Amino acid sequence: MPAASTLHFENVAGRLTVHPAGFVVVTWHKGTRRLDDFKAVLNHLDQLLRLHRLSKLLADQRELTPFTEAERTWVVTEWLPQAVGNGPYRYAAVLLPLDVFARLASKSVMSESQEKFLAYQFCETEAEATKWLLLQR
């Protein structure tokens, strides 16, 4: 695990970094995104979790626009089973989107992810999210 937060991946959809406290941070960018860009962020996230043997994620969704149906379906049917079922991903602290429709979409995906043995916590601030993640073992 790196000693400092290191930028590992970024595209028009989002940015991934490994936090020195031992979790990955995904920061979603504002605006519309292509499905391929969305998938690239999450596939790189899965790789980072595996590479660094990390089980925790801070998902900064504050600028996220609502998930498309294709994104939601892909996350629930393909990405989550791979990342949680076959990988180390277990805990997510989520900074909810400011957009009310994106917030509803995010909560829907998170409730489906809980069925796949992912523990998550909705947080108001990065400090609160970090604190919760550090308490998870």
C-alpha positions as CSV (number, residue, x, y, z in Angstrom):
1,M,0.0,0.0,0.0
2,P,1.4,3.4,-0.9
3,A,2.5,5.8,1.9
4,A,0.6,8.7,0.3
5,S,-2.5,9.2,-1.7
6,T,-1.6,8.4,-5.3
7,L,-3.6,9.1,-8.4
8,H,-4.2,5.7,-10.0
9,F,-6.8,6.3,-12.7
10,E,-8.9,9.1,-14.1
11,N,-11.3,9.6,-17.0
12,V,-14.2,11.9,-17.8
13,A,-16.5,9.8,-15.5
14,G,-14.4,9.7,-12.3
15,R,-11.1,9.5,-10.5
16,L,-9.6,6.8,-8.3
17,T,-7.0,7.2,-5.6
18,V,-5.6,4.9,-2.9
19,H,-5.9,6.7,0.5
20,P,-3.0,6.2,2.9
21,A,-5.4,5.0,5.6
22,G,-6.0,1.8,3.5
23,F,-9.0,2.4,1.3
24,V,-9.8,3.4,-2.3
25,V,-11.5,6.7,-3.0
26,V,-13.7,7.1,-6.1
27,T,-14.7,10.6,-6.9
28,W,-17.4,10.8,-9.6
29,H,-17.3,13.8,-11.9
30,K,-20.3,15.9,-12.8
31,G,-22.0,15.6,-16.1
32,T,-23.1,12.9,-18.5
33,R,-20.8,9.9,-19.1
34,R,-20.5,7.1,-21.6
35,L,-21.1,3.6,-20.4
36,D,-17.6,2.6,-21.3
37,D,-16.1,5.4,-19.2
38,F,-18.3,4.4,-16.2
39,K,-17.3,0.7,-16.6
40,A,-13.6,1.7,-16.9
41,V,-13.7,3.5,-13.5
42,L,-15.3,0.5,-11.8
43,N,-13.1,-2.1,-13.5
44,H,-10.0,-0.1,-12.4
45,L,-11.5,0.1,-8.9
46,D,-11.8,-3.7,-8.8
47,Q,-8.2,-4.0,-9.9
48,L,-6.9,-1.5,-7.3
49,L,-8.8,-3.3,-4.5
50,R,-7.3,-6.6,-5.6
51,L,-3.8,-5.2,-6.2
52,H,-3.6,-3.5,-2.8
53,R,-5.7,-6.2,-1.0
54,L,-8.1,-3.5,0.2
55,S,-11.7,-4.2,1.2
56,K,-12.9,-0.6,1.7
57,L,-14.1,2.2,-0.5
58,L,-15.0,5.8,0.0
59,A,-17.5,6.7,-2.8
60,D,-17.8,10.4,-3.3
61,Q,-20.9,10.7,-5.3
62,R,-21.8,14.3,-4.6
63,E,-21.4,15.4,-8.2
64,L,-22.8,12.2,-9.7
65,T,-25.6,12.4,-12.2
66,P,-28.3,9.7,-12.0
67,F,-27.3,6.2,-13.1
68,T,-28.6,5.2,-16.5
69,E,-30.5,1.9,-16.6
70,A,-27.6,0.3,-18.4
71,E,-25.2,1.4,-15.7
72,R,-27.4,0.2,-12.9
73,T,-28.0,-3.1,-14.5
74,W,-24.3,-3.7,-15.2
75,V,-23.3,-2.8,-11.7
76,V,-25.8,-5.1,-10.1
77,T,-25.6,-8.1,-12.4
78,E,-21.9,-8.0,-13.4
79,W,-19.6,-5.7,-11.4
80,L,-20.8,-6.3,-7.8
81,P,-20.9,-10.1,-8.1
82,Q,-17.3,-10.0,-9.4
83,A,-16.0,-7.3,-6.9
84,V,-17.8,-8.6,-3.8
85,G,-18.4,-12.2,-4.7
86,N,-15.0,-13.0,-6.1
87,G,-13.0,-10.1,-4.7
88,P,-12.0,-8.3,-1.5
89,Y,-14.6,-5.4,-1.7
90,R,-16.7,-5.4,1.5
91,Y,-17.2,-1.9,2.9
92,A,-18.4,1.3,1.3
93,A,-18.8,4.8,2.9
94,V,-20.9,6.8,0.5
95,L,-21.1,10.6,0.2
96,L,-24.6,10.8,-1.5
97,P,-25.2,12.8,-4.6
98,L,-26.5,16.3,-4.3
99,D,-29.0,15.7,-7.2
100,V,-32.1,14.1,-5.7
101,F,-32.7,11.7,-8.7
102,A,-29.1,10.6,-8.5
103,R,-29.5,10.1,-4.7
104,L,-32.5,7.9,-5.2
105,A,-30.7,5.9,-7.9
106,S,-27.6,5.5,-5.7
107,K,-29.7,4.3,-2.7
108,S,-31.4,1.8,-4.9
109,V,-28.1,0.3,-6.1
110,M,-26.7,0.3,-2.6
111,S,-29.7,-1.6,-1.3
112,E,-29.2,-4.2,-4.0
113,S,-25.5,-4.4,-3.2
114,Q,-26.3,-5.1,0.5
115,E,-27.9,-8.3,-0.7
116,K,-24.5,-9.3,-2.1
117,F,-22.8,-8.9,1.4
118,L,-21.6,-5.4,1.1
119,A,-21.8,-3.2,4.2
120,Y,-22.2,0.4,3.5
121,Q,-22.8,3.7,5.4
122,F,-24.2,6.9,4.0
123,C,-22.1,9.8,5.3
124,E,-22.4,13.6,5.2
125,T,-18.7,14.4,5.1
126,E,-15.4,12.9,4.1
127,A,-14.3,12.9,7.7
128,E,-17.3,11.0,8.8
129,A,-16.8,8.5,5.9
130,T,-13.1,8.0,6.8
131,K,-13.9,7.5,10.5
132,W,-16.5,4.8,9.6
133,L,-14.2,3.0,7.2
134,L,-11.4,2.9,9.8
135,L,-13.7,1.2,12.3
136,Q,-14.5,-1.6,9.8
137,R,-12.4,-4.8,10.2
